[in-house]
Structures are given as structure tokens and as C-alpha cells.
């Protein structure tokens, strides 16, 4: 019996946010509810990134083409996701440069 090699996953994301794209792909599901246990682990990981790598994470989350906030709002019924959304909406925008600061204000309103 020979084991068939698993097909390699296509990597379509490019750039410096490739890993964040893969992480936040968890929230892109619209046809099924998010698993509560996985949402808890996801929220813990993103909270850790907010606390330790905020300067790298916030530009990704609040970029004009990002759908992260919209996806969080869509899954707000999940307690862990709601708490994460609250953290993003309470980010202080004065710590960032002008274009990003403006985008943060726009998405927070």
C-alpha cells in the first residue's frame, strides 16, 4: 500500500501579511457558525498579538481593503469574537501615523 502524497495547498496570499491572512481566514466562513472552542483559542492568540505586536497587527486589521472588522461583526454572536471586536474598537488611534489613524477612526465609527 503506497501513501498518496497530499496535494499542496495553494498559497495565493503574498506580502508581509501572509501569516495574518491565514490566521484571519478562520473568520471568513459565512455558511456555518464559528466553533466556540476554536473561537476561544483564536481570540487568545489575537489578544496576544494585540499585546505584543500591535504595531504590526493594527495596520493589517484597519487597512482599507481589510475585511477583519466586518468578519468580526458578522460572528459577534460568539462571546470570544465579541470580546476581540471590543478590543479592536477600543484601540487608541493617536499612537499611529495619520493615514492609519484616520482609517482606524473610520472603522471604529
N, C-alpha and C positions, 0 to 999 in steps of 0.2 A: 504494500500500500504506500503510495507516494503522496506526500502532502503537497497540495497545490499552493503555490505562493499567493498570498493575499494581494489583491490589487492595491497599488499605491494610491493614497489619497491625493487628489489633485490640489496643488497649492495655488490658489488664484490670488490670494492677498499678497501684496508686495509692500515694501517700505518698512519704516521703523515701527509701525503699529501692528505688524503681523500677528504677534502673540496676543495682543489685546483684542484684535478682531476674532481670533479663535476663542478666546475666553468669553466675550460678549455674544458669540453666536448662540450660546445657551438660551438667551432671551428672545431670539428671533422666531421661535415657534409660536405660531398663531392658531394652529388647529387643535392642539391639546394643552391642557393646563400644565403648568410647571410643577415638577415633583417637589414636594415640600422639603424633603430631606436634602436633595441636591441644591435647592434654592438656599437653604441654610448654609451649606458649605460654600456655595458661590458667594453669598453675602459676606461670609467671614474672610474669604480671600480678597474680595474687592475692598472691604474695610481695611484690611492690612495694606493694600496698595495705596489707599487714600492716606493712611497714616504715614507710610514710609516713602512712597514715590509719587506724591501729589503733583509735583512739577511735571512729571511725565504722563500721568493719567488724565489730569484735567484737560489738557489741550485735545486729547483724543475724544473724551466724552462730550465736550462742548464745542467741537468743531462744527462748522455749518452743515457739513454733509453727514454728520453722525446721527444715528437713529437710537442711540443708547437711552436717552431720556424718554423718547416715545415708547420704546420697548419696556422700560421700567413702569411707565404709566399703564401700559396695556396689562401687565402682570401685577398690578398693585394689590390685588386680592390676596396675594401671598404675603404673610407678615414680614418675612425676611427681605423681600423685594421692596416692600413699603418702607421699611427702616432704611434701606440703602438709598432709595429715592429721596427720603428726608435728608440724608447726609449730603447728597449731591445738591439739593436745593438750598442747603444752608452753607455752602462753600462761600467764603468771603472773596469777592472778586477784586478787591484792592491789591491783592498780592501778585496779580498778573499784569502783563503788558496790555496796552489799550485795545487792540483788536479782539483779543481773547476775553478781556474784561467786559467789553460790550456784548459779545456773544453769550457770556455767562448770564448777564443781566437779562438778555432777551429770552433765553430758555428758562430762566427762573420765574419769569412772569408768565 
